[in-house]
């Protein structure tokens, strides 16, 4: 089984996304909601961008997955900006 370097990077990002999801759900009662939303949106964006690289998906699913990726990336940016502004003013 010959795995190319691009596939190895994609598998790493998938594993990192799963770590972020586990971390977000384990800290759901202790961390602020913005942190949880940031972790989940980053994880969803990473999964939506890397799973199609290692798994063959039907062509009619490509556009919805791309929309989910872009939306979750935008949500992650908004959460990051909110966290930065919160730390600047507190």
C-alpha positions in Angstrom: 0.0 0.0 0.0 1.7 3.1 -1.2 0.3 6.3 0.5 1.4 9.5 -1.1 2.6 12.5 1.0 -0.6 14.4 0.2 -2.7 11.6 1.6 -0.6 11.5 4.7 -1.1 15.2 5.3 -4.9 14.7 4.7 -5.0 11.9 7.3 -3.1 14.1 9.7 -5.6 16.9 9.3 -8.5 14.4 9.7 -6.9 13.1 13.0 -6.4 16.7 14.2 -10.1 17.5 13.4 -11.2 14.5 15.4 -9.0 15.6 18.3 -10.6 19.1 18.2 -14.0 17.6 18.2 -13.2 15.4 21.2 -11.6 18.4 23.0 -14.6 20.6 22.3 -17.2 18.0 23.5 -15.1 17.2 26.6 -14.9 20.9 27.6 -18.5 21.8 26.8 -19.4 22.5 30.4 -16.2 24.4 31.4 -15.1 26.4 28.4 -16.9 29.5 27.0 -19.3 28.9 24.1 -17.1 30.8 21.7 -14.2 28.4 22.3 -16.4 25.4 21.7 -17.8 26.9 18.5 -14.3 27.7 17.3 -13.1 24.2 17.8 -16.1 22.6 16.2 -16.1 24.9 13.2 -12.4 24.4 12.6 -12.9 20.6 12.9 -15.8 20.6 10.4 -13.9 22.7 8.0 -10.9 20.4 8.2 -13.0 17.3 7.8 -15.0 18.8 4.8 -11.8 19.7 3.0 -9.7 16.6 3.7 -12.1 13.6 3.6 -12.9 14.1 -0.1 -9.2 13.8 -0.8 -8.9 10.4 0.7 -12.4 9.0 0.0 -14.1 8.8 -3.3 -17.4 10.7 -3.1 -20.2 11.1 -5.7 -19.9 14.1 -7.9 -23.3 15.5 -6.8 -22.0 15.7 -3.2 -19.0 17.9 -4.0 -20.8 21.3 -4.1 -22.7 20.8 -0.8 -19.4 19.7 1.0 -17.6 22.7 -0.4 -20.4 25.0 0.9 -20.1 23.4 4.3 -16.4 23.9 4.3 -16.6 27.6 3.3 -19.4 28.3 5.9 -17.5 26.5 8.7 -14.3 28.3 7.8 -16.1 31.7 7.9 -17.7 30.8 11.2 -14.2 29.9 12.6 -12.9 33.3 11.5 -15.7 35.1 13.2 -15.2 33.1 16.4 -11.5 33.8 16.3 -12.1 37.5 15.9 -14.6 37.5 18.7 -12.1 35.8 21.0 -9.4 38.3 20.0 -11.6 41.2 20.7 -12.7 39.7 24.0 -9.1 39.4 25.1 -8.2 42.9 23.9 -11.0 44.5 25.9 -10.8 42.4 29.1 
